[in-house]
Amino acid sequence: MTTGQRRLSAVATAALVVSLAAACGGDAKPGSSDSTSSAAATSGESQAAGGQLSGEIKVDGSSTVAPLTQAASELFGEEQPQVKVPVATSGTGGGFEKFCAGETDISNASRPIKDEEKAACEAKGIKFTELTVATDALTVVVPKENDWATCLTTDQLKKMWEPAAEGKVKTWKDVDAKFPAEELKLYGPGTDSGTFDYFTDEINGEEGASRKDYSPSENDNDIVTGVSGAKGGLGYFGFTYFEENADKLKAVEIDSGSGCVAPSVEAAQGGKYTPLARPLFVYVSATAAKRPEVSAFLDYYAGNIGAIAKDAKFIPLNPEQEAKLKSDITTLKSQG
C-alpha cells in the first residue's frame, strides 16, 4: 500500500510538536552481540547549523507497521526536514534479513524476532532493542455481498486454512453445511509476513503451517482487491487496512469459544478479541540509536506515540506500555 498517504491532520500535527530533547527513564530489552555494520553506522550523522539535523534513517519490514512509522517520519520531517526516513515494506521476515545484515537502522515487525534471526544479528555483531509501538487486531474480511459469514469460529478458520485443507476444502459448504456451495477464494499475506506467521500459529497451531493453494501477497492492497472482487472471497490483514477499506469489505466476528467478538480498539485493548489481537514492534540498532538524527527520531516517535497511533488508525498503547516504550528508548540510547 502507499504508506505516504497516511498523514495526520494539521490539528493533530500542531498538538504533537514536542521537544526532541525530552528525556525518559527505565529499562530495555536488548538483543545480542556488539556492533552494527558500517552501512548503517555511517548513514548520515551530521548536524546542520541552527540545531537542525541531517542524514538518512533506513527503515524496512512489516507492511502492517509501516504506516505508523511513516506517519511518525512525515511529522518528524516537518521539524527536521533535512533528515530523511524512507520506510520500505519487505515484510517482517524480509526486513529482519536486511536489519541483521546491517543494511537498515530500524526494522518494523508484526511479530517478535525469531531465534534464527537473532543468531543472524549476532553473527554480524548487531545489538538491538525491541520496542512495542502499538496493538493490532488482525482482521478476517469478506466482501460486502457475503451475507452468511458474519461470525466464524477459530475451528472454521482452521478448517479453511490448515495444510490438510489444500485441494479439499474448495467451497464454503465444505467449511460448514449451513454455508452456500460458493467457491472459497482465499487471499492472505505471503510467507515473509509476520501477519502470516501470527495467523498460522494462532489458528492452525503451528507457525508457517498453511495450505498453499491461496493467493499470497506482501501488498495488502492486493488482498483487498482479491477479496472484494470475489463473492466467496476471504482474507486477513491488520485492523487498520480493514478500516481504510470498510466501504469494500466486511469484518468477520471471531468466536474462540466465548462468543462472537468483532475486531475493535476496545476489544483488542480489553483482551476480548482473542486470539487475533497482537502487539506490533519496531527493532532498533543500538549503534544507529547513538546517531543524533536517529536518537531524535526515536524521542519524537515515543513522545507522540498515542496521538500518532490514534490518528493513523492503530490501536494505541495503554499508559503502562507507553511508559515502557519511553524508558526502553532511554536505556537503548545510554548503552555503551
Summary of the structure (lengths in Angstrom):
residues: 336
radius of gyration: 20.5
end to end distance: 38.1
largest distance: 70.3
contacts: 1210
relative contact order: 0.21
helix: 40%
strand: 20%
